[in-house]
């Protein structure tokens, strides 16, 4: 364990010399044939200890001929260079655009010597510039290739999720070091299947003559040969093994999250098809040794079939997973404390008696800036078809709110510039959701279920509102009243966002009243508090839940002689 983890650590330090901040994110991709309503869906948790949760809105615009676009690093904010602006840029809301195109990412790093320090279009800029130019997922892939070939790519290796109302793709890309440009491969998620990635390259071998389902840069293999990375047959070429070799941490901290998502959505049984078209069925437990980093050759499939069609609510809950019910469940050891906290604060590893140990990295994590579920619906016009379900901070204590991608203004609580990581704002949802999350971290097994009920209530109410709004907005569009339709979806997106903000403010107060000082105030069936018969302002004696025996035994082992009552 120590050897593998140390290798990853040294590699990471080498990468950090080039990029001071790297997001650790999770994406889940759902094809149209695998979703409950026929939409395509992509989730994205943007996880970073330095990222503020806010909603980016860039309106469509016309540009004079010859205009140039200033490019700034998405991670650091520093100016990188200029590129040619196009005549007309599309509206983008978060990681979707007005044509329901979605692009999200997770960073896998890869070979540090392949980062082109002189490139102009970094991975974040690549996403948002492409969204301003692409009408389909395939067009987005072509534009991303053109931009990086023409202007260079100064970022580490990335896995991108790219979707439109009909197709979902996973694209993996690395730079070429001192050479300008990138090498990449993109694979379409088969209809009826799902995919996921979480900071580890996942595409191994791929079909070389199937442009309907697989696209790649013309030199993705020849470049590897020229650098001495690969010497076998073209048909044996693995993008992952060549450009981002897997090690212990790549499995345990990254692929384990993919395994967790597959395990939940496939109900513990992976159905997949190999490159020859043969179908296989394996238990999720068959790949547990891979996910935990013990058997790196036992690779998981890239695409799997879910046990049942995936709904928006089911998918959002996967993003709240902490490995519950698996060997990596963080609630089961003494590190969880007396309230079964499924989190471990950073760093992610520690040494004891010469051995290195790890803290698990689950899908739901405390350092999430924002997280989204992008839904593209081909049965509706683009004006109202795209919905970006938006949330901030830790997904486990955060509710998603639907934001139509053609809104004319963003809700104040999510608005870009309303607060920052260094500036508290009482009207910012990021700060409000953080306050509720931090309360939950103190008494997790008591507080988290209360928060989860409010999440479910909010998201179910939002689904009902979306269904009604879709019908009204569609009728307005059919009647030629586009402006009224856009005004409606803006009003609904804003109203639901304000409702969430108001509820989380009330939730913060309710949690304080109910759980202050580690107590649990007794409630009636209607939710009101039981009161002392002598005064309506005094509660009955609160409950004091028992502590887990395992945790108590840990106290005795550490300090029992001091704490033991003397007979």
CORCOR-V813613 format. One line per field, one symbol per residue. psi: psi as a letter, one per 20 degrees, with the letter a starting at -180 (. if undefined). burial: b if it has 24 or more other ideal C-beta (glycine too) atoms within 12 Angstrom, else e. Layout:
psi->???
burial->???
This chain:
psi->gggghhggggghhgghhgohppqorpppporhiiqhjjrqqpqoonoqijpporppooqqqqpqpjqqpppqphghjqpgaqrpqrhpqqqpockqaijkppparqpiebphijpohjrhnrhghgghgghiipirgghgggghggghhhiqojraqqpqppqaihqpqppppqakciqqarqrqppppqpjrrrqqmkpqiodqqpilmihipqqqhjhghghghijhqjaqhijpogghgimpqaghhggifhhhggggggghjljooprprijjppqpqqhhhjhhghjjhniimqqqgqqpqhrpprgghghhhijqkkpjrijoiiirhiiaiklpkqpqqrjqqppkiqprqpqorgpqhkpfqqqopppoiiqqhhjhppooprqaphhkqqqppoqikqiqqqghippinraijoppijphghghgggghghhhmgiggghgghghgggghghggggggggggghgggghjjmghhghhghgggggghghgggghhghgggghgghjqkjroqpqrhjiqqpqphipiiprrprqnqqqphgghhhgghhkhhhippp.
burial->eeebbeebbebbeebeebbebbbbbbbbbbbbbbbebbbbbbbbbbbbeebbbbbbbbebeeeeeeeebebebbbeeeebeebeebeebbbbbbbbbbbbbbbbbbbbbbbbbbbbeebbbbbbbbbbbbbbbbebbbbbbbbbbbbbbebbbbbbbbbbbbbbbbbbbbbbbbbbbeeebbbbbbbbbbebbbbbbbbbbbbbbbbeeeeebbbbbeebbebbeebebbeeeeeebbbbbbbbbbbbbbbbbbbbbbbbbbbbbbebebbbeeeeeeeeebebebbbebbbbeebeebbbbbbbbeebbbbbbbbbbbbbbbbebebebbeeebbbbbbbbbbeeebbeeeeeebebbbbbbbbbbbbbbbbbbbbeebbbbbbbbbbbbbbbbbbbbbbbbbbbbbbbbbbbbbebbeeeeebeebbbbbbbbbbbbbbbbbbbbbebbbebbeebbebbbebbeebbeebbeebeeeeeeebbbbbbebbbbbbbbbbbbbbebbebbeebbeeeebbeeeeeeebeeeeeeeeebeeeeeeeeeeebeeeeeeeeeeeeeeee
